[in-house]
């Protein structure tokens, strides 16, 4: 963040590969709506299935539509249109610099996981919207490079800070 100078910031993990040529325009174009706090793309697995279509809460943190076909529009078309979600993955996320500073940025107390979810929840506390778009898609090889492990201490910290918000999700049905 210290080296960046633009009005908008995009973070991208080194274990990702861009799929859509206009991904950057698709992400940053959403900032035409001033209430957008952060936006993320559709994450795909190597075989083309969805890794994450945003993050939802249902007695915990879950990736929406994980394992579903990216060719399927999903329940009520959720894979086909940009929409509001509770959180997006920090593996690829765009946000306005002013909003980042407004909420205090990413919490540095998380060891590995959930700083992105924490950030998205802080944005929502400021009445900003977290959005997801299928118009930008990124392959994410995270499970291949780091495994599926989550630091238990990170999960406990997230639950202590945001427990009541993790119980249910206003933007998603549990089977989505």
C-alpha positions in Angstrom: 0.0 0.0 0.0 2.8 2.4 0.8 4.2 2.3 -2.8 0.8 2.6 -4.5 -0.4 6.1 -5.5 -3.7 5.6 -7.4 -7.2 6.4 -6.2 -8.0 2.7 -6.4 -5.9 -0.2 -5.3 -6.0 -3.8 -6.6 -4.3 -6.6 -4.7 -3.5 -9.8 -6.4 -1.8 -12.9 -4.9 1.1 -14.5 -6.7 -0.8 -17.8 -6.9 -3.3 -16.4 -9.3 -3.6 -16.2 -13.1 -5.9 -13.7 -14.9 -8.5 -15.3 -17.1 -10.4 -12.3 -18.6 -8.4 -9.7 -20.6 -10.4 -6.7 -19.3 -10.5 -7.9 -15.7 -9.0 -4.6 -14.3 -11.6 -2.5 -16.1 -14.4 -4.8 -14.9 -13.2 -4.5 -11.3 -12.4 -0.8 -11.2 -15.4 0.1 -13.3 -17.7 -0.8 -10.4 -16.4 2.3 -8.5 -18.7 4.4 -10.7 -21.0 3.6 -7.8 -19.7 5.6 -4.8 -21.1 3.2 -2.3 -18.8 0.4 -3.4 -16.2 -0.3 -0.7 -14.5 -3.4 -2.3 -15.1 -5.7 -5.3 -13.7 -9.1 -6.2 -13.8 -11.4 -9.2 -15.0 -14.9 -9.8 -12.2 -17.3 -8.7 -11.9 -20.5 -10.7 -10.1 -23.8 -10.1 -7.8 -25.2 -12.8 -10.5 -27.3 -14.2 -12.8 -24.3 -14.7 -15.1 -25.0 -11.7 -15.8 -22.1 -9.4 -13.5 -21.7 -6.4 -15.3 -18.6 -5.1 -18.2 -16.4 -6.2 -17.8 -14.2 -3.2 -17.9 -15.1 0.5 -21.1 -15.8 2.6 -21.7 -16.4 6.3 -23.7 -19.3 7.6 -22.4 -20.2 11.1 -19.0 -19.6 9.7 -17.2 -18.3 6.5 -17.9 -20.1 3.2 -17.0 -19.5 -0.5 -20.2 -19.1 -2.5 -20.7 -21.8 -5.2 -17.4 -23.5 -4.5 -17.1 -26.6 -6.8 -20.0 -25.5 -9.1 -19.7 -25.2 -12.9 -18.7 -21.8 -14.1 -20.9 -22.4 -17.1 -24.0 -22.7 -14.9 -25.7 -19.4 -14.1 -26.5 -20.7 -10.7 -29.5 -20.4 -8.4 -31.5 -17.3 -9.5 -28.6 -16.3 -11.8 -26.1 -15.6 -9.1 -23.1 -16.5 -11.3 -24.3 -14.2 -14.2 -24.5 -10.7 -12.7 -22.5 -8.5 -10.3 -24.0 -8.5 -6.9 -23.6 -7.6 -3.2 -21.8 -10.2 -1.1 -20.7 -10.2 2.5 -17.0 -10.5 1.7 -14.6 -11.2 -1.2 -11.2 -12.9 -1.1 -8.1 -10.9 -0.7 -6.4 -13.1 -3.3 -7.8 -10.5 -5.8 -9.6 -7.5 -4.5 -10.1 -3.9 -5.6 -10.9 -1.0 -3.2 -10.7 2.8 -3.0 -7.7 4.0 -1.2 -9.8 6.5 0.8 -12.1 3.6 2.1 -9.0 1.5 3.0 -7.7 4.3 5.2 -11.2 5.2 6.5 -11.5 1.7 8.1 -7.9 1.3 9.2 -6.9 -1.1 6.4 -6.2 -4.8 7.0 -5.9 -6.0 10.5 -2.3 -7.1 10.9 -3.1 -9.4 13.9 -4.3 -12.2 11.6 -1.5 -14.7 10.9 -2.7 -15.9 7.5 -6.4 -16.1 7.1 -9.4 -13.8 7.4 -7.8 -10.3 7.2 -9.8 -9.9 4.0 -13.1 -10.9 5.6 -12.4 -8.6 8.5 -11.7 -5.7 6.1 -14.9 -6.4 4.2 -16.9 -6.3 7.5 -15.3 -3.1 8.5 -16.3 -1.6 5.2 -19.9 -2.6 5.8 -19.9 -1.0 9.3 -19.2 2.2 7.4 -22.2 1.6 5.2 -20.1 0.7 2.2 -21.0 -2.2 -0.2 -18.8 -5.2 -0.9 -19.5 -6.5 -4.4 -18.6 -9.4 -6.6 -18.5 -9.6 -10.4 -18.4 -12.5 -12.8 -17.2 -10.2 -15.5 -13.7 -10.5 -14.1 -12.4 -14.0 -13.5 -9.1 -15.3 -12.1 -7.7 -18.7 -11.7 -6.6 -19.3 -8.1 -4.1 -22.0 -7.2 -4.0 -21.3 -3.5 -5.0 -24.7 -2.3 -2.3 -26.2 -4.6 0.5 -23.9 -3.3 -0.3 -23.5 0.4 -2.9 -26.2 1.1 -6.3 -25.8 2.7 -5.0 -25.0 6.2 -6.4 -22.1 8.2 -4.7 -20.8 11.3 -7.1 -21.7 14.2 -6.0 -18.5 16.0 -7.2 -16.5 13.0 -10.6 -18.2 13.0 -10.9 -17.6 16.7 -10.0 -13.9 16.3 -12.6 -13.4 13.5 -15.2 -15.1 15.7 -14.4 -12.9 18.7 -14.6 -9.7 16.6 -17.5 -10.6 14.3 -19.3 -13.6 15.7 -22.8 -12.3 15.4 -22.3 -11.3 11.8 -21.0 -14.8 10.9 -24.2 -16.6 11.9 -26.3 -15.7 8.9 -25.9 -13.8 5.6 -28.2 -11.1 4.4 -27.1 -11.5 0.8 -27.1 -15.3 0.3 -29.1 -18.4 0.7 -27.2 -21.3 2.4 -27.4 -23.5 -0.7 -26.1 -20.8 -3.1 
